[in-house]
Amino acid sequence: MSFWRDQRMNAAMTLRAPNPPLAIAFILTATAFIAGTMLLAKALGTDVLGPPLPALQISHGRFLFAFVAIGTATAVMRPALKRPDWVLHIGRSTFGFGGVTLMFAAVAFIPLSDATAISFLNPVFGMLLAIPFLGERVGRWRWLAAVMALIGAMILLRPGPNSFQLAGLLALGAAVLLGMELIFIKRLANKEGSFQILLTNNAIGLCIATVFVVPFWAPPTPEQWVALAALGGLMAAAQACFVNAMARADASFVTPFSYVTLIFAALYDAVIFGVIPDKISILGAGIILTGASLLAWRERQRQSI
């Protein structure tokens, strides 16, 4: 998901004394929280906690309770705020809302580990989209990383004689939209502070989600209300943990630990839903993570030049 790239940019404005062990603790906690949001989305989108909720309603709950959490933190900490760049924020939030909604729809039908692995394609799509939209140049190493990640995605989509796995295509569509969101995040990162970016994003996302959820609204059960609140709270907590991790260690040191999200997703799926990753899932996820790791390594090389 765009989550990891988003928080790397936010954290650049919140530097603290280097503390690698603490940074690892923060990032591992963040990965557990992020995988937890996917788990809750899957529970809400199936009949585990009551009649399945539409993906649009799950997305609405994510933005609602994340906004409450971040808004409360903003009121307590009182960070400096300035006039937002509304055009960039609306563009970013629109693509982010679409990507999150498609991902929540996908996890109801495919293993968490598969959906999580496909979500790691969003930096690849962000890189590709940066060519026409930001005028960036892509070298052969970055192209190689992109091709490897896309091959892994094709494996996870399980193409057969007749069609691709539909839910996998939803996750792939989510990665494309979240990759587009990265273009807007790149433009925002050097303009505004992390609290303002998070608060504005969740406020606009909540407005968009409210408009779209009205025709599909279904009364949640008490258990589903708790899960929706937990989903939004976990997302806000994960953002805070990742910002703190990035503020205490270099991005090149911290980023690889974000891939532990995949391990937590597979673990949650096995324990809660009894879903064990098969050989195709392991192969596809491995290729995606290899490509993503190569891309992260190349980005580190470019920054050191």
N, C-alpha and C positions, 0 to 999 in steps of 0.2 A: 504494500500500500504506500501511498504518498507520505504516510505518517513519518517514516524514518527520515526521508529527505527534508520534509517540512521542519522537523525538530532540529536537524543539524543546522539549518539556516537560522532558526530562532535562537538557538543556543550561542551562536556566534556573538550575540550582543550581551551575553550574560557570563562573562569570563570570571573564573575564580581560581584560587591556588590549585595547581596540578595535584591530583590525588588518584592515580590509576586504579588502585584496589577499590576505592569508593565508587569510581566511575563504572567499574565492572558490576558492582553490586546494584547500582542504579539501573544499568542497561538490562541486566538479567531480570530485575523486577519489572521493568517496562515490557519485556518480551512476554513474561507470564501474563501481564495485564492485557496486552494486545490479543494474545491467543484466547484469553478469557472473554473478550468482547465477541470474538468469532464464535466461541462456544455458546454464549448466551443468545447470539443471533440465530444460531442453529436450533436451539431449544425453543425459541419464540416462533420460528418459522415452521416447526413441526408440532406434533400434538403432545409434546412432553409436559407442558405446563397448562394445557387447555387447547381449545380450537386454535389452529395455526393462525398467526397474525400475518397480514400482508407485509411484504418487504418495505413498502413505503411507510407503514406505521412503525416498523422497527427502526427505520432510519429517522423518523420523526422523534421517537423516544431517545435515540442516541444524541441528537442535537439538543433536544429540550433539556435533558438532565446534565449534559456536558456544559451547556450554557449556564445553567444554575450553579454548577460547581465552579466554573471559571469566573463567572460573574461575582460569586461570593468571595473568591480569592482576590479578585481585583478590588473589591470594596474594602477588604481588610488590609491589603498591602498598599493600596493607593499608588500604583505606578504612574509615571508621567504619560499622559495621552495627548495626541495631537489630531488634527483633522485627517481622517483616513482617505486613501485614494479609492473612492467608491467603485470606480470602473474596474480596477484590478481586483478588488475584493469580491465584487459581484461575479466576475468571470471565474475567479478561483472557487468560490463557494458553489456556483452552479455545477461546475464539472466535478467538484468534490462530492456534492450531494448525489449526483448521478452515479458516480463510481461506487460510493458506499452502498447505495441502494441495490445496484446490480450484484455487488459482492454478498450482501445479506441474502439476496434471492438465491444465489448460487450455493451458499453453504447449507441450505436446507436440503439439497439433493446430492451433494458430493462430499467426500471426506474432507474434514477441516484441513488436513495436511495438503491435499491437492489444491484447494482454494487458496491456502496460504502461499504455497509455492508459486502459483500463477500470479498472485499479487506482487511477488518480487519482480515481475516484469515491468512494473510501472516506471522504474528508473530507465529501463531500456527504451520504452516508448517515449519517455521524456527526452532522452538523448536524441532520438530520431526526429521528434517534433521540433526540437531546438534548431534543427538545420534550417527549415523554412521560416520559423517564427522569430528566432533570435539570431540567425545568421551564423551559427556556430559551425566549425569544421570538425569532422569526425575522421580520425585516423584509422589505420588498419587494425590496430589492437582493439579499439572500441567497436569496430564493425564485427570483429571476430567474437567478442563478448556478446554482442547483440544476437548474432546468428546462433551461437550456442544456447543462449537463453530461450530463443524462439523454438529451436529444435526440441528442447525440454518441454516447452508448452505444448507442442504438437503431440508429443508422446502422452502427456497427461490428458489431452483432449480425446485420446483413444479413438482415432479415426477408423471407421469400419467400412464395409462395402457400400453401405447406404448413407451414413451421415456421421457427423461429429457428435460427441456427447453435448447435449444442449446446455446443461448446467455449466459445463466447462467453458462453453462459448460465452455464457453470462459473466463468468469470472474473467475471461479474456477481455470482454468489453469493458469490465470495471477497470482493468489494468490500463487500457487505452485512455479512458476518461481521466483516471488519476494521473496518468502521464501528462495529459494536457493540463491538468491542474498544476503540475510542476512548473510549467512555463510561467504561469501567473505568480507562483510562489517565488520564483527566481527574481521577478521584477519587484516584488514586495519586500524581499528579505533585507535589502539595504536602505529601505525607506522608513520602516516603522519598527517599534519594539515588539518583543515576543508576546507580551501580555495583550497589547493592542491587536496584534494579528490574530491571536487565538480567540479573543473576545469578539472581535468583529466577524471573523469567519463563522463562529458558532451562532452569532445573532442572525446573520444573513441566512445561514443554512437552516436555522429554525424557521424563519419566515417562509423560505422556499418549501421546506418540508410540510409546513402547516397548510399551505395552499394545495399541495398535491395529495395530502392524506385525507382531506375532507370526504371525497366520494367513497373512500375505501375504509373509513374508520369502523372498527369493531370494538365493543367494550372489552377491555382486557380483564382477565381474572385477577384476583389479588396477587397470585404468584407471578403473573406476567407483569403487573405493575412493578413489583420488586425487581424482576429481572431487567426491565427497561431502565429503572433507576440505577441498577448496578452496572448496566452496559455503559450508560453515559458517565457514571462516576469512574469506572475503570479507564475509560478513554481519557478523561481529564487527568487522572492519576498517572497514566502512562506518559502523557505529554510532559507532566511535571518531572517525572523520573528521567526521561530522556534528555530534557533540557539540562538537568543537573549533571547527568553523565557527560554530555558534550562540553559542559562548562569546566570539567575537571580533567579532561584528557583530549588528545588530538582526535579528530574525526577518523583518521586512518586507523587508530588504535581501537576506537569504540565500535565503528560500523560493523565489522565482522561478527560481533556478538549479537547483532540484531537478528542474525539468521537462526538463533536459538528459538525464535518464535515458532519455527517449523517443528521443532522437537516438542515444545509445549502443546502445539495444536494436535500433533499425532498422539501425544500422551492423553490429552483430554478426550479425544475421540475414542481412544481405546477403552479408557476407564468408564466414561459416561455412556457412550453409545455402542461399545463393543466392536468398533471398526478398526481393523488392523491394516496398515498400508500394505498393498501387494507389491510384487516385483516391478510392475509398470509404474506405480506411484513412486517407488524409491528411485528407479532409474530416471524418470522425468524430473523429479525434484532435485536429484543430484546434479543433473546437467544444468538446470536453471541456476542452482546455487554456485556451480563452477563458473558459469558465465557471469553471474552477478559479482562474484569474488574477483574475477579478472577485470571487470569494469571498475570495481572499487580500487584495485591495485593500480590500474592505469590512471585513474583520477589522482591518486596520490603521487604518481610519477610526474604528472603534468603540473601539479601544484608545487612540486619541489624544484621545478626548473626555473 
